[in-house]
Amino acid sequence: MSKGPRFSVGRDILLIVTVAIASAAVALWLVSARGIGDVGEFAASVNERNIGMLASQYLARSVRERAERYDVLFRSAQGQVESAAGMAALLLARADADAATSSALDTFAYDAHKGIFHNGAASRVSCAYWGGPILDSGIRDRIATLSLLDPLLESATLRLPCVAGAWILLESGILRYSPNIQLAERMPPVANFDYRDDHCYRIAHPDANPKGRTVWSEPYVDTVGQGLVVTVASPIHAGNGAFLGVAGMEFSLDGMVAEILRSSANWDDFGLLVDAAGRVLGVSSGRADLLGLDVERPQTLVPGAPLNVWLAQSHEPDVRAIAQDLRTPGSGVRTIVLRGERHLVAFHHMASTGWNYATVVPEATLLSSVTVTRAAMAETVRAALARHLLLAVGVGALTLALLLVFVGRRVLAPVRRLSAATKAVAAGDLESRITGFRDDEFGQLAQAFNAMTRDLGRSRDMLARAEAGYRSIFENAVEGIYQTSADGRFLSANPALANILGYDSPEQLVREVNHVGLQIYVDPADRDCFLERMRSGADFFCFEARLRRRDGAHIWARWHGRSILGPDGEIESFTGLLEDVTERRMAEERIHALNRELLLAQEHERKLVALHLHDNVAQNLSFLKIQALLIAESADGSDCDMDDFLRVLSETIDAVRNMAYELRPSGLDELGLARALELYCNEFAERSDVEVDFSAAGIEETGITSEMSIHSFRIVQEALRNVERHSGAGRVQVKLVASHPNLIMRIRDDGCGFDAEAQLKVAARSRRMGLQGMRERARLMGGDLRIVAGTGRGTSIVVECPLSGAWAPAAGQCAV
């Protein structure tokens, strides 16, 4: 027993796998180094999220605290204004008692140019009156009464930061203003401007404030030089609801804006103050550019110069998106992108004024510690990878050296020998064998290769014998065998095909014929019909056409063909057989000619018999009938035998006349085809109780030949006989139309119908001449007869033939 293969190559592969494992270990070190980096990145990401969350919380809390501080200030001012308005209303209600107490506090001077009474610089509160040129006692009492509120006005200007002034302005033209800034000196003449027309007074007037609420003005430039201010005003009403005046307080926004514009010590942040309409009240010019705002002046907010820009006008889409948030009540933190850098925006709404305060901080500033950590970790990972890379290169070089040695000795050398043997076999040397291999995998491959070459040798011998056999069939076949390209060139042909087409050899045929349709077919349209049939998907079909031999003679041939498809499914070539059927076609033509002569002779005999029956037999029988009548009249009494004789004699005369009419219609030659058919249809309808609808058009002008007339008449006659015998129809339509260049006949009934194909086959086997005779007469006229019938659907027979009426064999169809 032979020993099995030792598979020493397997052990070598195991060695390679061991080396690969060592390489994998190195790769694992690389992966571990990468893992360290991933863990560090994960820690940095978690740290980044935590810092971001804490920073957002801190930022939101810081903004909320600052906004609430401003809001508390504004609410406190609003409360003091409302308190001053209420106290003013109470004091004015008892103006007489209070005026006696403090009438000596103020000394007034009259500025005739401005039309204003005013107190002096020593007074704690500025006071002015411009209601008239006389300071009567009533006005003095009211001024004295309002002076009781001076401590409250002074307290507001001293206790509340950013308060520029507190004031009370009565409808009667009395103004008390704290602090004493000698307001009268800054006031324009009464003729030019009345302080009761000032915006801060009018916003609390019943015309603009019918509900009597405390209202805030829009930021505006103060006319007395206090810069950009905002005023809170509350109306003063008497007990009866009468409007007395307005108490108000002015806030200077310069200090608030300056505080907003200061960034924190540790962050590159900046503040933003936006009013209820979305107008920016405070932001530095450099930050305004960052926000995409067009600030026309070079400096930030200065007294008397508002920005007059709105967030909705920003060039940055994120700023326009957050503008809506800064115009509605609420608070929050949003992330926006400014010039490609992410920023956090924390905002808070101040309910008292409807404004929003916001702080904007770059996200990179908040996460700077995370960036430093990432950079340090990246440096550490790069150092580790460098060390591991040196180790991997050393291990890889050793592995490569071992692999090269193994592959060179155990793989490449055997493969070269196998390759050399394969090339020898490819060159035709099927006797080549591989020897000298060990009993391993390559040895088994060599054995398989040797067995394959032996099988290939045997297959080549068998193929050569088969090719010789097929070549003998191809060369010695009686029928022509061909292969043509899709564009009409002969690719191959056998001697029989060359002989049929009149060429000396197949080579000459292939060389000289460049287009089958133009050089071989008599009618190139037949080639087009052939191609159409092949491209329609027919696997195999036969096709007859007239061909032109090399000497110019015409022959009839039958093509048997099929298409050869390429890899893309398109037709590459055609192959098949060609059979010379000229003698069969000539025989068919002789048969048709004989059939025509036979039918003509038959018609001639029928005509003679019909004339004989009509002129002799029918006349003699009529004479006998007359004589029998005379005998019957001269006889005495009645004779039953004579009556029977006369009846049979009459029936015989009618039968003879009908027989003569059936054999040859008497009026066909004299009346013409249309009139003769009409009379026959009427007679058929009376005899068979079948309604016949006959119509004819254009027949008289065509000059139909006598032969075509009799054939057409016989076809209609046979069709009506079949209706009477088989169909059970109640109505028949017969139409005869001459439509140049054809004569068209249609016979349609509403009978039971039949299977036309099956009936034609039965008629052919039983040699019945009904349908076959009709079809033969149509062929003799050079036309075609079609039958459309089905069980239960009636029958329709259509005959279409040329008015020339000559039979010719049809090309382009199979004769089987």
Buried (B, 14 or more C-beta within 10 A) or exposed (E): EEEEBEEBBEEBBEEBEEBBEBBEEBBEBBEEBBEBBEEBBEBBEEBBEEBBEEBBEEBBEBBBEBBBEBBEBBBBBBEBBBBBBBBBBEBBBEBEEBBEEBBEBBEBEBBEEBBBBBBEEEBBBBBBBBBEEEBEEEBBBBBBBBBBBBEBBBEBBEEBEBBBBBBBBBBBBBBBBBBBBBBBEEBEEBEEBEBBEBEBBBBBBEEEBEEBEBBBBBBBEBBBEBBBBBBBBBBBBEEEEEBBBBBBBBBBBBEBBEBBBEBEEEBBBBBBBBBBEBBBBBBBBEBBBBBBBEBEEEEBBEBBEBBEBBBBBBEBEBBBBBBEBBBEEEBBBBEBEBEEEBBBBBBBBBEBBBBBBBBBBBBEBBBBEBEEBBEEBBEBBEEBBEEBBEEBEEBBEEBEEBBEEBBEEBBEEBEEBBEEBBEBBEEEEBEBBBEEBBBBBBBEBBEEBBEEBEEEEEEEEEEEEEEEEEEEEBEEBEBBBBBBBBEBBBEBBBBBBBBBBBBEEBEBBBEEBEBBBEBBBBBBEBBEBBBEBBEEEEEEBBBBBBBBBBEEEEBBBBBBBEBEEEEEEEBEBBBBBBBBBBEBBEEBBEEBEEBBEEBBEEBEEBBEBBBEBBEEBBEEBBEBBEEBEEEBEEEEEEEEEBEEBBEEBBEBBEEBBEBBBEBBBBEBEEBBBBBBBBBBBEEBBEEBEBEBEBEBEEBEEBEBEEBBBBBBBBBBBBBBBBBBEBBEBEBBBBBBBBEEEBBBBBBBBBBBBBEBEEBBEEBEEEEEEBBEBBBBBBBBBBBEBEBEBEEEEBBBBBBBBBBEBEBEBEBBEEEE
